[in-house]
C-alpha cells in the first residue's frame, strides 16, 4: 500500500507530543526517511498551533479530526503512514483502538505506555494478527522502559563468549535541579488506573499461562533478591536509599529476555529499584505509593486521588506539568549492575550453580526522563525501525529491547545526548 507519511505523531497537542515532534525535526527525520511527517489530533487548529510554536509549518503536515472514539478516523490516519507514534494516554483507556487500526492497516506502532496490563493485553490479543499483517507493535518506548530494557541488553552483551551473563539489577534515579520538578497529571492518571487494574492483570496473566503463551526464561545462576520495601543500596556505584520501581520494566524485560533466549542468546534475571536523594524523599515516596495502592482499589478512592493530585503527591503532580526551566535542569540516571561468569561454571553436586564471579557496571544518563528523554527514546526508536528494517526480527508484537537489539538504535541515542558509559568491569563487588 502506498503511504503518504513516514511517521504520524498521534497526540501532537498533548504535553509529550510536541517534544516528540521536536525530536523528530531535530533529527531531520522528515528528510532522512524520504516521506513527510504528520501531526494528528482531534482539533486541526490546535495541531497547527503546535506546529507554529515549533516553526514547523512547512515540514510537518496536519491531520485533524482524528479521535479514538472514531475508528474510521483512526483507520484513515494509520493507513496513510508507515509508522504511528501514539502518545495519547492513559493507554488502557485510549490505546487499543489505535493498535487495532494499525494492525488492520499493516502499519507499525510504537507508544510510551508504562502500563503492564495494556502492554500484556495487546500482546495476547494482537500477536498473531500483527505477525500476519507484517507490522511491528511495541509499547514502553519511553523512560518506561528503554533505560531498563535496552540497558539490560547492552549490559548482558558485555559478557561475550566464553563469558556468560546471569543477572542485571537496574537502579533508576531522577535528579531535579534547583527549580524542582513536576509530573504531568496524565502520567499520574495512568499510574492510578494501573494500580486499580492489578486484579485484571493477574487474571490476564493466568489466562496467558493456561494457554501456554507466558514468556519463559531459564537464566544461569542464582536469582537476585527481589525488591521489597525501603532498602539502602550498599553497592559503591549506588550508595543510596531505594524503593521497588513501580513501572513496567520487570514485565517488559522478561519479554525481551524470552525473545533473546528463543534466538539462542543467554537470558538474565532482572530487578529494578527507584533510587531517592535522601531518607526523607524515600519515606515520602513510600508513603505516597502506599496511599495510592490503598485508595486506587475503590471508585471513591480513585476519585479522591484524581481530584486532588497535588495533595496526594506532595505537590509533585500538576495539570501543567514541569516548566521548561525544571526540565532543563533535571537529569535521569540509570545504573545497571550486571553479574555473570568469566567462563561457564561447573554445577556443584545437586545441580546448584555457584555465584557469579564477574561484574560489569554501566550508567545511562539523559535529560528530564518523563518528557525530554522519553521523546528521544520514542523518536529514535521510530527512526531505527524504519531505517534498519533489514536488522529487525520477525513481525509481530515486540518489546523495544527485542525489536531493535541489532539496529543502530543505541548509536542514535548517543548522538542525541544519551550518555552510556562503563563504570567498571571486574570481580563482583562485596
C-alpha positions as a Python dict, from the first residue, in 0.01 Angstrom:
ca = {
    (1, 'X'): (0, 0, 0),
    (2, 'X'): (127, 345, -93),
    (3, 'X'): (185, 563, 214),
    (4, 'X'): (173, 942, 231),
    (5, 'X'): (373, 985, 552),
    (6, 'X'): (671, 814, 708),
    (7, 'X'): (556, 888, 1066),
    (8, 'X'): (238, 1022, 1220),
    (9, 'X'): (258, 1152, 1577),
    (10, 'X'): (-86, 1093, 1728),
    (11, 'X'): (-150, 1319, 2027),
    (12, 'X'): (61, 1603, 1891),
    (13, 'X'): (-118, 1864, 2101),
    (14, 'X'): (-53, 1681, 2428),
    (15, 'X'): (228, 1757, 2671),
    (16, 'X'): (457, 1483, 2536),
    (17, 'X'): (354, 1511, 2172),
    (18, 'X'): (524, 1842, 2097),
    (19, 'X'): (855, 1715, 2237),
    (20, 'X'): (833, 1405, 2017),
    (21, 'X'): (774, 1626, 1713),
    (22, 'X'): (1062, 1849, 1817),
    (23, 'X'): (1293, 1549, 1846),
    (24, 'X'): (1193, 1414, 1504),
    (25, 'X'): (1260, 1754, 1346),
    (26, 'X'): (1592, 1798, 1527),
    (27, 'X'): (1695, 1458, 1388),
    (28, 'X'): (1586, 1560, 1036),
    (29, 'X'): (1365, 1253, 1026),
    (30, 'X'): (1140, 1402, 760),
    (31, 'X'): (1437, 1434, 524),
    (32, 'X'): (1612, 1114, 623),
    (33, 'X'): (1304, 894, 588),
    (34, 'X'): (1201, 1022, 246),
    (35, 'X'): (837, 1094, 327),
    (36, 'X'): (678, 1379, 524),
    (37, 'X'): (589, 1362, 892),
    (38, 'X'): (235, 1433, 1007),
    (39, 'X'): (94, 1553, 1339),
    (40, 'X'): (-251, 1419, 1426),
    (41, 'X'): (-516, 1511, 1680),
    (42, 'X'): (-882, 1588, 1731),
    (43, 'X'): (-859, 1960, 1657),
    (44, 'X'): (-674, 2063, 1340),
    (45, 'X'): (-637, 2423, 1459),
    (46, 'X'): (-469, 2315, 1783),
    (47, 'X'): (-237, 2084, 1591),
    (48, 'X'): (-147, 2374, 1361),
    (49, 'X'): (-78, 2593, 1666),
    (50, 'X'): (175, 2337, 1794),
    (51, 'X'): (350, 2335, 1458),
    (52, 'X'): (359, 2715, 1463),
    (53, 'X'): (523, 2705, 1809),
    (54, 'X'): (785, 2469, 1667),
    (55, 'X'): (823, 2676, 1347),
    (56, 'X'): (746, 2355, 1159),
    (57, 'X'): (451, 2452, 940),
    (58, 'X'): (650, 2378, 624),
    (59, 'X'): (792, 2046, 747),
    (60, 'X'): (502, 1871, 922),
    (61, 'X'): (155, 1809, 782),
    (62, 'X'): (-163, 1849, 986),
    (63, 'X'): (-414, 1567, 1031),
    (64, 'X'): (-726, 1683, 1214),
    (65, 'X'): (-1046, 1515, 1326),
    (66, 'X'): (-862, 1204, 1444),
    (67, 'X'): (-1036, 1065, 1751),
    (68, 'X'): (-1002, 739, 1944),
    (69, 'X'): (-1383, 717, 1952),
    (70, 'X'): (-1399, 724, 1572),
    (71, 'X'): (-1249, 406, 1427),
    (72, 'X'): (-1288, 535, 1070),
    (73, 'X'): (-1071, 836, 1151),
    (74, 'X'): (-807, 610, 1310),
    (75, 'X'): (-812, 387, 1002),
    (76, 'X'): (-760, 692, 782),
    (77, 'X'): (-464, 802, 995),
    (78, 'X'): (-300, 461, 1017),
    (79, 'X'): (-341, 367, 652),
    (80, 'X'): (-169, 691, 548),
    (81, 'X'): (156, 627, 735),
    (82, 'X'): (432, 370, 766),
    (83, 'X'): (450, 422, 1144),
    (84, 'X'): (229, 571, 1416),
    (85, 'X'): (387, 710, 1732),
    (86, 'X'): (99, 714, 1981),
    (87, 'X'): (132, 949, 2279),
    (88, 'X'): (-236, 953, 2378),
    (89, 'X'): (-280, 804, 2725),
    (90, 'X'): (-381, 656, 2956),
    (91, 'X'): (-341, 366, 2717),
    (92, 'X'): (-580, 132, 2898),
    (93, 'X'): (-850, 389, 2811),
    (94, 'X'): (-740, 509, 2468),
    (95, 'X'): (-469, 278, 2335),
    (96, 'X'): (-632, -32, 2192),
    (97, 'X'): (-837, 133, 1914),
    (98, 'X'): (-513, 277, 1774),
    (99, 'X'): (-336, -59, 1792),
    (100, 'X'): (-633, -225, 1618),
    (101, 'X'): (-631, 33, 1338),
    (102, 'X'): (-255, -6, 1288),
    (103, 'X'): (-276, -386, 1269),
    (104, 'X'): (-565, -369, 1022),
    (105, 'X'): (-366, -125, 805),
    (106, 'X'): (-34, -315, 837),
    (107, 'X'): (119, -3, 996),
    (108, 'X'): (396, -13, 1256),
    (109, 'X'): (310, 118, 1603),
    (110, 'X'): (512, 248, 1898),
    (111, 'X'): (395, 412, 2220),
    (112, 'X'): (528, 522, 2559),
    (113, 'X'): (291, 321, 2777),
    (114, 'X'): (423, 208, 3113),
    (115, 'X'): (101, 18, 3190),
    (116, 'X'): (167, -358, 3221),
    (117, 'X'): (-195, -462, 3176),
    (118, 'X'): (-228, -272, 2848),
    (119, 'X'): (110, -396, 2723),
    (120, 'X'): (40, -759, 2802),
    (121, 'X'): (-319, -748, 2678),
    (122, 'X'): (-207, -610, 2343),
    (123, 'X'): (49, -890, 2314),
    (124, 'X'): (-209, -1156, 2400),
    (125, 'X'): (-474, -1017, 2164),
    (126, 'X'): (-275, -895, 1862),
    (127, 'X'): (44, -1103, 1843),
    (128, 'X'): (-83, -1331, 1566),
    (129, 'X'): (-273, -1060, 1376),
    (130, 'X'): (32, -830, 1377),
    (131, 'X'): (254, -1113, 1256),
    (132, 'X'): (19, -1186, 968),
    (133, 'X'): (-9, -815, 884),
    (134, 'X'): (371, -782, 874),
    (135, 'X'): (380, -493, 1119),
    (136, 'X'): (561, -427, 1445),
    (137, 'X'): (375, -329, 1762),
    (138, 'X'): (585, -217, 2062),
    (139, 'X'): (492, -34, 2380),
    (140, 'X'): (713, 107, 2658),
    (141, 'X'): (929, 303, 2414),
    (142, 'X'): (994, 590, 2657),
    (143, 'X'): (1150, 620, 3002),
    (144, 'X'): (927, 323, 3070),
    (145, 'X'): (1114, 109, 2978),
    (146, 'X'): (1408, 187, 2749),
    (147, 'X'): (1680, 250, 3011),
    (148, 'X'): (1593, -71, 3195),
    (149, 'X'): (1509, -285, 2891),
    (150, 'X'): (1763, -175, 2630),
    (151, 'X'): (2015, -104, 2906),
    (152, 'X'): (1989, -467, 3018),
    (153, 'X'): (2056, -591, 2665),
    (154, 'X'): (2362, -364, 2643),
    (155, 'X'): (2487, -485, 2981),
    (156, 'X'): (2443, -856, 2918),
    (157, 'X'): (2622, -830, 2584),
    (158, 'X'): (2931, -716, 2772),
    (159, 'X'): (2965, -1085, 2859),
    (160, 'X'): (3086, -1214, 2523),
    (161, 'X'): (3191, -1580, 2493),
    (162, 'X'): (3329, -1759, 2679),
    (163, 'X'): (3176, -1532, 2947),
    (164, 'X'): (2807, -1572, 3033),
    (165, 'X'): (2567, -1315, 3188),
    (166, 'X'): (2347, -1408, 3482),
    (167, 'X'): (2165, -1104, 3622),
    (168, 'X'): (2111, -731, 3582),
    (169, 'X'): (1997, -503, 3862),
    (170, 'X'): (1873, -160, 3747),
    (171, 'X'): (1873, 147, 3973),
    (172, 'X'): (1676, 437, 3826),
    (173, 'X'): (1704, 792, 3959),
    (174, 'X'): (1557, 1130, 3870),
    (175, 'X'): (1781, 1423, 3966),
    (176, 'X'): (1591, 1756, 3973),
    (177, 'X'): (1774, 2088, 3962),
    (178, 'X'): (1728, 2392, 4188),
    (179, 'X'): (1387, 2469, 4032),
    (180, 'X'): (1245, 2134, 4146),
    (181, 'X'): (1031, 1909, 3931),
    (182, 'X'): (668, 1841, 3844),
    (183, 'X'): (498, 1546, 3676),
    (184, 'X'): (206, 1596, 3438),
    (185, 'X'): (-139, 1482, 3550),
    (186, 'X'): (-176, 1235, 3260),
    (187, 'X'): (125, 1038, 3386),
    (188, 'X'): (-27, 1025, 3734),
    (189, 'X'): (-368, 922, 3600),
    (190, 'X'): (-207, 628, 3421),
    (191, 'X'): (-43, 520, 3747),
    (192, 'X'): (-369, 541, 3944),
    (193, 'X'): (-562, 340, 3686),
    (194, 'X'): (-276, 92, 3666),
    (195, 'X'): (-293, 20, 4038),
    (196, 'X'): (-671, -6, 4012),
    (197, 'X'): (-643, -280, 3749),
    (198, 'X'): (-396, -506, 3930),
    (199, 'X'): (-658, -780, 3966),
    (200, 'X'): (-728, -761, 3591),
    (201, 'X'): (-357, -801, 3525),
    (202, 'X'): (-338, -1110, 3746),
    (203, 'X'): (-637, -1260, 3566),
    (204, 'X'): (-483, -1186, 3227),
    (205, 'X'): (-153, -1347, 3326),
    (206, 'X'): (-336, -1657, 3449),
    (207, 'X'): (-521, -1685, 3118),
    (208, 'X'): (-199, -1645, 2918),
    (209, 'X'): (-23, -1903, 3134),
    (210, 'X'): (-306, -2156, 3093),
    (211, 'X'): (-284, -2103, 2718),
    (212, 'X'): (89, -2184, 2729),
    (213, 'X'): (193, -1843, 2599),
    (214, 'X'): (359, -1692, 2907),
    (215, 'X'): (716, -1572, 2843),
    (216, 'X'): (960, -1824, 2990),
    (217, 'X'): (1334, -1793, 3052),
    (218, 'X'): (1599, -2003, 3219),
    (219, 'X'): (1885, -1770, 3320),
    (220, 'X'): (2209, -1915, 3454),
    (221, 'X'): (2294, -1865, 3820),
    (222, 'X'): (2109, -1761, 4135),
    (223, 'X'): (1825, -1510, 4120),
    (224, 'X'): (1898, -1175, 4294),
    (225, 'X'): (1690, -1087, 4597),
    (226, 'X'): (1357, -942, 4478),
    (227, 'X'): (1298, -573, 4559),
    (228, 'X'): (1088, -528, 4873),
    (229, 'X'): (1022, -207, 5064),
    (230, 'X'): (1271, 63, 5153),
    (231, 'X'): (1631, -50, 5123),
    (232, 'X'): (1973, 108, 5146),
    (233, 'X'): (2184, 1, 4846),
    (234, 'X'): (2540, -52, 4960),
    (235, 'X'): (2689, -108, 4615),
    (236, 'X'): (2964, 154, 4556),
    (237, 'X'): (2805, 264, 4228),
    (238, 'X'): (2473, 342, 4400),
    (239, 'X'): (2510, 421, 4774),
    (240, 'X'): (2152, 543, 4825),
    (241, 'X'): (1808, 461, 4960),
    (242, 'X'): (1566, 295, 4722),
    (243, 'X'): (1217, 152, 4677),
    (244, 'X'): (1091, -105, 4425),
    (245, 'X'): (1047, 57, 4083),
    (246, 'X'): (672, 75, 4012),
    (247, 'X'): (692, 88, 3631),
    (248, 'X'): (659, -176, 3362),
    (249, 'X'): (1030, -261, 3344),
    (250, 'X'): (1007, -608, 3500),
    (251, 'X'): (726, -713, 3267),
    (252, 'X'): (895, -568, 2958),
    (253, 'X'): (1242, -703, 3033),
    (254, 'X'): (1102, -1052, 3091),
    (255, 'X'): (957, -1048, 2740),
    (256, 'X'): (1280, -922, 2589),
    (257, 'X'): (1477, -1192, 2766),
    (258, 'X'): (1237, -1460, 2644),
    (259, 'X'): (1291, -1336, 2286),
    (260, 'X'): (1669, -1335, 2328),
    (261, 'X'): (1670, -1686, 2472),
    (262, 'X'): (1446, -1810, 2190),
    (263, 'X'): (1702, -1665, 1949),
    (264, 'X'): (1990, -1854, 2109),
    (265, 'X'): (2128, -1582, 2339),
    (266, 'X'): (2159, -1631, 2715),
    (267, 'X'): (1890, -1460, 2923),
    (268, 'X'): (1933, -1290, 3261),
    (269, 'X'): (1748, -1238, 3585),
    (270, 'X'): (1630, -877, 3627),
    (271, 'X'): (1529, -647, 3912),
    (272, 'X'): (1460, -273, 3919),
    (273, 'X'): (1466, -21, 4203),
    (274, 'X'): (1397, 352, 4218),
    (275, 'X'): (1674, 549, 4388),
    (276, 'X'): (1593, 856, 4601),
    (277, 'X'): (1809, 1151, 4701),
    (278, 'X'): (1756, 1124, 5077),
    (279, 'X'): (1592, 925, 5354),
    (280, 'X'): (1315, 1188, 5370),
    (281, 'X'): (1231, 1158, 4999),
    (282, 'X'): (1243, 779, 5025),
    (283, 'X'): (988, 763, 5306),
    (284, 'X'): (770, 1029, 5139),
    (285, 'X'): (771, 827, 4816),
    (286, 'X'): (690, 508, 5004),
    (287, 'X'): (402, 679, 5188),
    (288, 'X'): (264, 821, 4863),
    (289, 'X'): (284, 479, 4699),
    (290, 'X'): (108, 316, 4994),
    (291, 'X'): (-179, 568, 4984),
    (292, 'X'): (-212, 525, 4609),
    (293, 'X'): (-216, 147, 4646),
    (294, 'X'): (-492, 158, 4907),
    (295, 'X'): (-714, 427, 4758),
    (296, 'X'): (-692, 325, 4392),
    (297, 'X'): (-870, -3, 4464),
    (298, 'X'): (-1208, 166, 4518),
    (299, 'X'): (-1404, 404, 4298),
    (300, 'X'): (-1432, 668, 4570),
    (301, 'X'): (-1059, 637, 4641),
    (302, 'X'): (-973, 682, 4274),
    (303, 'X'): (-1199, 985, 4263),
    (304, 'X'): (-1013, 1134, 4559),
    (305, 'X'): (-672, 1062, 4405),
    (306, 'X'): (-764, 1206, 4066),
    (307, 'X'): (-947, 1510, 4208),
    (308, 'X'): (-661, 1612, 4439),
    (309, 'X'): (-337, 1510, 4267),
    (310, 'X'): (-129, 1782, 4429),
    (311, 'X'): (-228, 1679, 4781),
    (312, 'X'): (-165, 1308, 4732),
    (313, 'X'): (170, 1365, 4560),
    (314, 'X'): (309, 1629, 4799),
    (315, 'X'): (282, 1887, 4520),
    (316, 'X'): (467, 1689, 4253),
    (317, 'X'): (168, 1628, 4023),
    (318, 'X'): (7, 1916, 3832),
    (319, 'X'): (-210, 1964, 3525),
    (320, 'X'): (55, 2198, 3385),
    (321, 'X'): (348, 1956, 3419),
    (322, 'X'): (708, 2070, 3460),
    (323, 'X'): (825, 2407, 3335),
    (324, 'X'): (1095, 2439, 3070),
    (325, 'X'): (1331, 2555, 3345),
    (326, 'X'): (1257, 2247, 3553),
    (327, 'X'): (1306, 2010, 3261),
    (328, 'X'): (1627, 2183, 3153),
    (329, 'X'): (1782, 2133, 3498),
    (330, 'X'): (1661, 1776, 3555),
    (331, 'X'): (1859, 1466, 3458),
    (332, 'X'): (1790, 1094, 3468),
    (333, 'X'): (2046, 835, 3576),
    (334, 'X'): (2013, 458, 3539),
    (335, 'X'): (2286, 244, 3692),
    (336, 'X'): (2296, -118, 3573),
    (337, 'X'): (2486, -375, 3777),
    (338, 'X'): (2534, -683, 3560),
    (339, 'X'): (2683, -1003, 3701),
    (340, 'X'): (2792, -1317, 3525),
    (341, 'X'): (3067, -1572, 3478),
    (342, 'X'): (3411, -1544, 3321),
    (343, 'X'): (3358, -1894, 3186),
    (344, 'X'): (3073, -2142, 3208),
    (345, 'X'): (3055, -2255, 3573),
    (346, 'X'): (3055, -2612, 3687),
    (347, 'X'): (2745, -2706, 3884),
    (348, 'X'): (2802, -2845, 4231),
    (349, 'X'): (2653, -3179, 4340),
    (350, 'X'): (2276, -3136, 4340),
    (351, 'X'): (2289, -2901, 4041),
    (352, 'X'): (2349, -2580, 4235),
    (353, 'X'): (2539, -2320, 4030),
    (354, 'X'): (2797, -2105, 4214),
    (355, 'X'): (2755, -1727, 4243),
    (356, 'X'): (2883, -1507, 3956),
    (357, 'X'): (3249, -1407, 3961),
    (358, 'X'): (3240, -1106, 3725),
    (359, 'X'): (3059, -774, 3745),
    (360, 'X'): (3008, -501, 3486),
    (361, 'X'): (2857, -166, 3589),
    (362, 'X'): (2705, 64, 3326),
    (363, 'X'): (2545, 403, 3363),
    (364, 'X'): (2289, 565, 3131),
    (365, 'X'): (2247, 940, 3174),
    (366, 'X'): (1997, 1161, 2995),
    (367, 'X'): (1781, 1473, 3026),
    (368, 'X'): (1445, 1505, 3202),
    (369, 'X'): (1315, 1147, 3189),
    (370, 'X'): (939, 1184, 3165),
    (371, 'X'): (926, 1412, 2860),
    (372, 'X'): (1261, 1512, 2704),
    (373, 'X'): (1432, 1171, 2735),
    (374, 'X'): (1107, 992, 2654),
    (375, 'X'): (1080, 1194, 2332),
    (376, 'X'): (1435, 1094, 2237),
    (377, 'X'): (1376, 726, 2315),
    (378, 'X'): (1050, 714, 2119),
    (379, 'X'): (1153, 920, 1816),
    (380, 'X'): (1484, 739, 1770),
    (381, 'X'): (1309, 403, 1808),
    (382, 'X'): (1077, 502, 1525),
    (383, 'X'): (1363, 616, 1302),
    (384, 'X'): (1557, 298, 1372),
    (385, 'X'): (1256, 78, 1298),
    (386, 'X'): (1207, 240, 957),
    (387, 'X'): (1572, 273, 852),
    (388, 'X'): (1714, -53, 986),
    (389, 'X'): (1442, -286, 861),
    (390, 'X'): (1696, -547, 748),
    (391, 'X'): (1809, -582, 1114),
    (392, 'X'): (1466, -648, 1263),
    (393, 'X'): (1323, -977, 1391),
    (394, 'X'): (1000, -1133, 1264),
    (395, 'X'): (696, -907, 1260),
    (396, 'X'): (452, -908, 1550),
    (397, 'X'): (414, -766, 1900),
    (398, 'X'): (763, -697, 2037),
    (399, 'X'): (948, -510, 2308),
    (400, 'X'): (1188, -232, 2209),
    (401, 'X'): (1480, -430, 2351),
    (402, 'X'): (1398, -731, 2132),
    (403, 'X'): (1286, -534, 1828),
    (404, 'X'): (1585, -301, 1799),
    (405, 'X'): (1864, -508, 1955),
    (406, 'X'): (2054, -545, 1627),
    (407, 'X'): (1988, -198, 1486),
    (408, 'X'): (2173, 133, 1525),
    (409, 'X'): (1926, 243, 1793),
    (410, 'X'): (2184, 277, 2069),
    (411, 'X'): (2416, 473, 1839),
    (412, 'X'): (2132, 709, 1755),
    (413, 'X'): (2054, 760, 2123),
    (414, 'X'): (2415, 855, 2188),
    (415, 'X'): (2411, 1106, 1903),
    (416, 'X'): (2105, 1267, 2061),
    (417, 'X'): (2266, 1317, 2401),
    (418, 'X'): (2200, 991, 2586),
    (419, 'X'): (2528, 903, 2756),
    (420, 'X'): (2611, 534, 2804),
    (421, 'X'): (2933, 458, 2990),
    (422, 'X'): (3101, 159, 3151),
    (423, 'X'): (3196, 241, 3509),
    (424, 'X'): (3374, -82, 3596),
    (425, 'X'): (3444, -437, 3483),
    (426, 'X'): (3599, -685, 3724),
    (427, 'X'): (3530, -914, 4019),
    (428, 'X'): (3192, -896, 4187),
    (429, 'X'): (3180, -613, 4442),
    (430, 'X'): (3146, -731, 4800),
}
